[in-house]
Amino acid sequence: MQFSSDESFARQLDTEDPLRSFRDKFHLPLGKDGKPLIYFAGNSLGLMPKSAKSVVDQELNDWAKLGVDAHFEAKTPWYTYHEPLREPTARIVGANPVEVICMNSLTVNLHMLLATFYRPTKSRFKILVEDPTFPSDTYAIKTQIRHHGLDPKDALVLASPRKGEFTVRTEDVLDLIEKNRDSLAIVWIAGVNFFTGQFFDVPTITKAAQKHGITVGFDLAHGVGNVPLSMHDWNVDFAVWCTYKYLNAGSGAIAGAYLHERHATNTKLPRLAGWFGNDPNKRFQMQLEPEFIPVASADAWQVSNPPILSMAPLLASLAIFDEAGGMNPLREKSLKLTGYLEFLLSQAGSKRYSVITPSNASARGCQLSILAHEHPKELFKELQAAGVKCDFREPNVIRVAPTPLYNTFHEVWRFAQTLSSHE
């Protein structure tokens, strides 16, 4: 659309925004002046849904009143608490319900799924990742490689940006797949890169790797709840994500995992087992049934019983996503919000910073990564002092993410004014 830098234009966009009422469903952090901060840190920690407290209180009350009986008699029975999360989660990641499970944390889930899918042989032992990869993923992958007696120097393949560039070209990823097609066991890439905000071409990368029998997985930490995903239709083998960023489930909240149906229903796959991945009909036979009998779904990778207080806020947040109509209307607003921010930054024409996130709207989500050319930490502190909540990534990148559920176009306008005033 045709943007304008006039403040009245930003206010008009907010007036016309069909999702404007959803802002009132979240607690907005206040600055020292008692007014809401410009909260552009949803890529790091989403805001708290107001409904989360009542959902958590319900579980605390059920615990107090019912004790152990809450496992089966609570308003939402604890024993099957993961089940109400299944369908709304599947809608957000574009999967069939049988393919998803909410469990553990992202990195634990990555380890769990690598235990299944990373089975290196003498010929196929390499893992391809993008550069930079989120550190926790790197740690997990390198330790998995070492766990199999291999050296990351030999087994890790990096898809890096070209000299003078910041994002990884799809054609370079495809070239690396071709060059290492006989030795790659896994291609593991972020759906949306944490540092640059680049939204990778998931279906193209998946197809190119699987053509050579390579298993493909994605870290959706910055993708889930941010960009439209179609994991099943894209034929992705597996994926993991957290829920405390764009899914607003709270710090350290329960994470999620996806396995394509051909894997999720394959009970013969190797895995690290625990009692909640066991067939529910056999689960409480315990010592009478010592052999693990996996469920024919993603549930089979769930090693432990559901952590209720970690899941409850996610239940509240997912209800808001459904009320908003799912990812399509959210994406429509997100494209406008981030596009408007990019327009305003380009209008300012500062030599003090540049945007390193792809300018192609289809190759990014909410986040714009702003590279400060001089005194980056000072610029970040100036933004903080002006009531902006965003985050800083070493050595010189400020990440801002206007999110469609609770951010406004006028906030985008104010942020651009604040940034341009600190020249």
C-alpha positions in Angstrom: 0.0 0.0 0.0 1.0 3.7 -0.3 2.4 4.9 3.0 2.6 8.4 4.4 4.9 9.8 7.1 2.2 12.0 8.5 1.1 11.2 12.0 -2.5 11.4 11.0 -1.9 8.5 8.5 -0.7 6.3 11.4 -3.8 7.1 13.4 -6.0 6.4 10.4 -4.5 3.0 10.0 -5.2 2.2 13.6 -8.8 3.4 13.2 -9.2 1.1 10.3 -7.4 -1.9 11.9 -9.9 -4.8 12.3 -7.6 -6.3 15.0 -7.3 -3.1 17.1 -9.4 -4.5 20.0 -7.0 -7.3 20.7 -4.5 -4.9 22.2 -6.8 -4.6 25.2 -6.4 -8.4 25.8 -2.8 -7.9 26.9 -1.0 -6.3 29.9 1.1 -3.5 28.6 4.3 -2.7 30.5 4.4 0.9 31.7 7.3 3.4 31.6 8.3 5.7 34.4 5.7 8.2 33.2 3.0 5.7 33.8 2.3 5.4 30.1 2.6 2.1 28.1 6.1 1.5 26.7 6.5 1.0 22.9 6.9 -2.7 23.3 8.7 -4.1 20.3 10.2 -7.1 22.0 7.6 -9.7 21.2 10.4 -11.6 19.3 12.1 -12.1 22.6 9.2 -12.4 25.1 5.5 -11.8 24.2 3.2 -9.8 26.4 1.0 -11.5 29.0 -2.6 -12.2 28.0 -4.9 -10.8 30.6 -6.8 -14.1 30.4 -3.7 -16.1 31.5 -4.2 -15.3 35.2 -7.6 -16.9 35.4 -6.5 -20.0 33.5 -3.5 -20.4 35.9 -5.7 -19.6 38.9 -8.1 -22.4 37.8 -5.3 -24.9 38.0 -4.0 -23.7 41.4 -7.6 -23.8 42.7 -8.1 -27.3 41.3 -4.8 -28.4 43.0 -5.9 -26.9 46.3 -9.3 -28.4 46.2 -8.7 -31.7 44.5 -5.1 -32.6 45.2 -4.2 -35.8 43.2 -7.7 -36.1 41.9 -7.2 -33.0 39.7 -5.4 -35.3 37.3 -8.8 -36.6 36.2 -11.4 -34.3 37.9 -10.0 -30.8 37.3 -12.0 -28.5 34.9 -9.3 -29.4 32.4 -8.0 -32.8 33.6 -4.2 -32.7 34.1 -3.7 -36.2 32.8 -4.8 -35.1 29.3 -3.9 -31.4 29.6 -1.8 -31.6 26.4 -4.7 -32.6 24.3 -6.6 -29.3 24.2 -3.4 -27.7 23.0 -3.1 -30.0 20.0 -5.6 -28.7 17.5 -5.0 -24.9 18.0 -1.2 -25.6 17.8 -1.6 -27.6 14.7 -3.6 -24.8 13.1 -0.8 -22.3 13.8 2.0 -24.5 12.4 0.0 -25.9 9.5 0.0 -29.5 10.6 -2.4 -32.3 11.3 -3.2 -32.8 15.0 -1.5 -36.2 15.1 1.8 -34.4 14.1 2.2 -32.0 17.0 2.9 -32.2 20.7 3.5 -29.5 23.3 6.3 -30.6 25.7 9.6 -29.8 27.3 11.7 -26.8 26.0 12.9 -26.1 22.5 16.4 -27.3 23.0 15.3 -30.5 24.8 12.9 -31.2 22.0 15.7 -30.7 19.5 17.8 -33.3 21.3 14.8 -35.6 21.4 14.2 -35.4 17.7 17.8 -35.6 16.8 18.0 -38.8 18.8 15.4 -40.1 16.3 16.6 -38.5 13.1 20.3 -38.1 13.4 21.6 -41.6 12.9 25.0 -41.0 11.2 26.7 -43.5 9.0 30.2 -43.6 7.5 28.8 -42.0 4.4 26.0 -39.8 5.8 27.0 -37.9 8.9 26.9 -34.2 8.2 24.5 -31.6 9.4 23.9 -28.3 7.5 22.9 -25.2 9.5 22.6 -21.5 8.6 25.1 -19.0 10.0 24.5 -17.5 12.4 22.5 -20.2 14.1 20.9 -19.6 17.5 23.6 -20.6 20.0 21.5 -23.2 21.9 20.8 -25.0 18.6 24.6 -24.9 17.8 25.4 -26.4 21.3 22.8 -29.1 20.9 23.9 -30.0 17.4 27.6 -30.1 18.2 27.1 -32.2 21.2 24.9 -34.6 19.2 27.7 -34.9 16.7 30.3 -35.5 19.5 27.9 -38.0 21.1 28.3 -40.2 18.0 32.0 -40.0 18.2 32.4 -37.4 15.4 34.1 -34.1 15.2 32.0 -31.0 14.4 34.8 -29.7 12.3 34.1 -32.5 9.9 30.4 -32.9 10.3 29.1 -29.4 10.5 28.3 -27.5 7.2 27.6 -23.8 7.5 25.4 -21.8 5.1 26.9 -18.4 5.5 26.0 -15.0 4.0 28.2 -13.8 1.2 30.9 -11.3 1.9 29.3 -7.9 2.6 25.8 -9.4 3.0 23.9 -10.3 6.2 21.3 -12.9 5.1 21.8 -16.3 3.5 20.7 -16.6 -0.1 18.4 -19.6 -0.9 20.5 -20.5 -3.9 23.6 -20.8 -1.7 21.8 -23.2 0.7 20.7 -25.2 -2.3 24.3 -25.3 -3.7 25.6 -26.6 -0.4 23.0 -29.3 -0.4 24.0 -30.3 -3.9 27.7 -30.3 -3.0 27.2 -32.4 0.1 24.3 -34.4 -1.1 25.9 -37.8 -0.4 27.2 -36.9 3.0 24.4 -34.8 4.6 22.2 -36.6 7.1 20.3 -33.5 8.3 19.5 -30.1 7.1 18.6 -27.9 10.1 17.7 -24.3 9.5 15.6 -21.7 11.4 12.3 -20.9 9.8 13.0 -17.3 10.7 16.6 -16.4 11.7 16.9 -14.9 15.2 19.5 -12.3 14.2 18.5 -11.0 10.8 14.8 -11.8 10.8 15.1 -13.6 7.5 12.2 -16.0 6.7 13.7 -18.9 4.8 12.1 -20.5 1.8 11.1 -23.6 3.8 9.3 -25.6 1.0 12.2 -25.0 -1.6 14.9 -26.1 0.9 12.9 -29.1 2.0 12.3 -30.3 -1.5 15.9 -29.9 -2.5 17.2 -31.8 0.4 14.7 -34.6 0.4 15.4 -35.3 -3.2 18.7 -36.7 -2.0 17.3 -38.6 0.9 18.3 -36.0 3.4 16.1 -35.4 6.5 15.0 -31.8 7.0 14.1 -30.0 10.2 13.4 -26.4 11.2 13.7 -24.3 14.3 10.4 -22.3 14.4 11.2 -20.3 17.5 10.9 -17.0 15.6 8.4 -18.3 13.1 5.6 -19.8 15.1 2.8 -17.2 15.6 4.8 -14.8 13.4 4.5 -16.1 9.8 2.1 -18.5 8.1 3.4 -22.0 8.2 2.3 -25.2 6.4 4.6 -27.8 7.8 2.6 -30.8 6.6 2.0 -29.5 3.1 5.6 -28.5 2.8 6.5 -32.1 3.7 9.0 -31.0 6.4 10.3 -34.0 8.4 10.4 -32.4 11.9 10.4 -29.0 13.7 10.6 -27.6 17.2 9.6 -24.2 18.7 9.2 -22.3 21.9 6.0 -20.5 22.9 7.2 -17.5 24.9 7.9 -15.2 22.0 5.1 -14.6 19.5 2.8 -17.1 21.2 2.8 -15.1 24.4 2.9 -18.1 26.8 5.3 -16.6 29.4 9.0 -17.0 30.2 10.2 -20.6 29.9 6.7 -21.8 28.9 6.1 -25.2 27.4 7.6 -25.7 23.9 6.4 -27.7 20.9 7.4 -30.3 18.4 6.2 -31.4 15.0 6.9 -34.7 13.1 5.4 -35.3 9.7 2.6 -37.9 9.9 4.8 -40.5 8.2 7.2 -40.3 11.1 4.7 -39.5 13.9 2.7 -42.7 13.2 5.8 -44.9 12.7 6.1 -46.7 16.0 9.2 -48.5 14.9 11.4 -45.3 14.8 14.2 -45.1 17.4 13.5 -42.6 20.2 14.3 -41.7 23.8 11.3 -43.0 25.7 9.4 -42.0 28.8 6.2 -43.0 30.3 4.0 -40.3 28.7 5.0 -41.4 25.3 3.6 -44.9 26.1 0.3 -46.2 25.0 -2.3 -44.7 27.4 -4.0 -48.0 27.7 -0.7 -49.5 29.1 0.6 -46.4 31.0 -0.7 -47.3 34.4 0.2 -51.0 34.2 3.7 -49.8 35.1 5.8 -52.6 36.4 3.3 -55.1 34.9 4.2 -53.8 31.4 7.9 -53.1 31.4 8.2 -52.7 27.6 7.6 -49.2 26.0 4.7 -49.3 23.5 4.7 -45.9 21.6 1.6 -44.1 20.7 1.1 -43.8 17.0 1.4 -40.0 17.0 3.7 -37.2 18.0 2.7 -38.0 21.6 5.2 -40.9 21.5 8.0 -38.4 22.0 6.5 -37.0 25.1 8.6 -38.4 27.9 7.0 -36.8 30.9 3.6 -35.9 32.3 2.3 -32.4 31.2 3.7 -29.5 33.3 0.3 -27.9 34.0 1.4 -24.4 35.2 3.7 -24.1 32.1 0.9 -25.1 29.7 -2.0 -23.0 31.1 -0.9 -19.6 29.8 -0.4 -21.1 26.3 -4.0 -22.4 26.5 -5.1 -18.8 27.1 -3.0 -17.4 24.3 -4.0 -19.9 21.7 -7.6 -19.0 22.3 -6.8 -15.4 21.4 -5.1 -16.5 18.1 -8.3 -18.5 17.3 -10.5 -15.5 18.2 -8.4 -13.3 15.9 -9.1 -15.7 13.0 -5.7 -17.5 12.9 -2.5 -16.5 11.1 -3.9 -15.0 7.9 -5.4 -11.8 9.3 -2.5 -11.5 11.7 0.0 -11.8 8.8 -2.0 -9.2 6.8 -1.6 -6.7 9.6 2.0 -7.7 10.3 2.9 -7.0 6.7 1.5 -3.5 7.0 3.1 -2.8 10.4 6.6 -3.9 9.4 6.3 -2.4 5.9 5.2 0.9 7.5 8.2 0.8 9.8 10.6 0.1 6.9 9.1 3.0 5.0 9.5 5.4 7.8 13.1 4.3 8.4 13.9 4.8 4.8 12.2 8.2 4.8 14.5 9.3 7.6 17.5 8.3 5.5 19.9 8.1 8.4 23.6 7.3 7.9 23.7 6.1 11.5 21.9 2.8 10.9 20.7 0.4 8.1 18.2 -2.4 8.1 19.7 -5.8 7.4 16.4 -7.8 7.3 15.3 -8.6 3.8 13.3 -5.8 2.1 11.2 -8.5 0.4 8.1 -8.7 2.7 7.7 -12.5 1.9 11.2 -13.1 3.2 10.6 -11.7 6.7 8.2 -11.7 9.6 7.5 -9.0 12.2 11.1 -8.3 13.0 13.4 -5.7 11.5 17.1 -5.9 12.5 18.7 -2.5 12.6 22.5 -2.4 12.3 23.9 0.7 14.0 27.0 2.0 12.2 28.4 3.9 15.2 27.9 3.8 19.0 25.3 1.0 18.8 24.9 0.5 22.6 24.5 4.2 23.1 21.7 4.3 20.5 20.0 1.4 22.2 20.2 3.1 25.6 18.7 6.2 24.0 15.8 4.2 22.7 15.3 2.7 26.2 15.4 6.1 27.8 12.7 7.2 25.4 10.3 4.5 26.4 11.1 1.9 23.7 11.4 -1.8 24.7 13.3 -3.7 22.0 16.5 -5.7 22.3 20.2 -5.6 21.4 22.3 -8.3 19.8 26.1 -8.1 19.8 27.9 -6.5 18.3 25.7 -3.8 16.8 22.2 -4.9 16.0 18.9 -3.6 17.5 16.0 -5.9 16.9 12.5 -4.4 16.8 9.3 -6.4 16.2 5.9 -4.7 15.9 3.5 -7.6 16.5 -0.1 -7.5 15.2 -1.9 -8.7 18.3 -1.0 -5.7 20.5 1.1 -3.2 18.7 -0.2 -0.2 16.8 0.7 1.8 13.7 1.0 5.0 15.8 3.6 3.2 18.0 5.5 2.4 14.8 5.3 6.1 13.8 6.5 7.2 17.3 9.4 4.7 17.2 10.6 6.1 13.9 10.3 9.6 15.2 12.3 8.6 18.3 15.0 6.9 16.3 15.4 9.8 13.8 15.6 12.3 16.6 18.6 10.7 18.1 21.0 11.5 15.3 
